[in-house]
Amino acid sequence: MSISFHWDDSEFKKFQKKLKDISGEHDIPIKDLMTDSFIRQHSKFDTFQALLDASGIKNADEIGNDAFSKFVSTHTTFGSWHELKVAAGREYVTRKLGH
């Protein structure tokens, strides 16, 4: 038994374009990376700003320092700031690719 179907490659071409658009190095606004839903899913905070406020971060230069990474480890589902960033990046790519 076999099933016959017609392969329409227009969806594949759209996916290829999306993949090409996100390939390479990009500066992604933090609000696009650390979405409210992502932060809520992985912490007790409703927003990334709320997480920053609770951490005692005074300026953006402090994001990623040892104290902030320890805070992330204690108050999120991630072991470090790096792990949180990587996971947020993966989710961002998934959203951009439409999956």
C-alpha positions in Angstrom: 0.0 0.0 0.0 1.3 3.5 -0.8 0.0 7.0 -0.4 0.5 9.5 -3.2 0.9 13.2 -2.5 2.3 16.3 -4.2 5.2 18.0 -2.4 4.8 21.8 -2.5 8.2 23.3 -1.8 7.0 26.8 -1.2 6.9 26.2 2.6 10.4 24.9 2.4 11.5 28.0 0.5 9.9 30.2 3.1 11.8 28.3 5.8 15.0 28.6 3.9 14.5 32.4 3.7 13.8 32.6 7.5 16.9 30.5 8.2 19.0 32.8 6.0 17.7 35.9 7.7 18.8 34.7 11.1 22.1 33.2 10.1 25.2 35.0 11.2 25.8 37.3 14.1 23.0 39.7 15.2 22.5 42.2 18.0 19.1 41.2 19.4 17.3 43.7 21.7 17.0 42.2 25.2 13.2 42.7 25.1 13.0 40.3 22.1 15.2 37.7 23.7 13.9 37.8 27.3 10.2 37.8 26.6 7.8 38.0 29.5 6.5 34.5 28.7 10.1 33.1 28.7 10.9 34.7 32.1 7.6 33.6 33.6 8.2 30.0 32.4 11.7 29.9 34.0 11.4 32.0 37.1 9.0 33.4 39.6 9.2 36.8 37.9 6.8 38.3 35.4 9.3 40.3 33.4 13.0 40.5 32.8 13.0 43.9 34.4 11.4 42.5 37.5 14.2 39.9 37.6 16.8 42.6 37.2 15.2 44.8 39.9 15.2 41.8 42.3 18.8 41.0 41.6 20.0 44.5 42.6 21.4 45.3 39.2 22.1 49.0 38.9 23.2 49.2 35.3 23.5 47.0 32.3 27.3 46.5 32.8 26.5 44.3 35.8 24.5 41.8 33.8 26.7 38.7 33.4 28.9 39.4 36.4 29.4 36.6 39.0 26.8 38.0 41.4 24.2 38.2 38.7 25.0 34.7 37.5 24.6 33.4 41.0 21.3 35.2 41.3 20.1 33.6 38.1 21.2 30.2 39.4 19.2 30.7 42.6 16.1 32.3 41.1 15.6 30.6 37.7 15.6 27.2 36.3 19.1 27.8 34.9 22.5 27.2 36.5 24.0 30.5 35.3 23.4 33.6 33.2 25.1 31.9 30.3 22.6 29.0 30.4 19.7 31.4 30.6 21.0 33.4 27.6 21.5 30.3 25.5 18.0 29.0 26.2 16.5 32.4 25.4 18.5 32.4 22.2 17.2 29.0 21.2 13.6 30.1 21.9 14.1 33.3 19.9 15.4 31.3 16.9 12.5 28.9 17.2 10.0 31.8 17.2 11.8 33.4 14.2 11.6 30.1 12.3 8.0 29.8 13.0 8.0 26.6 15.0 
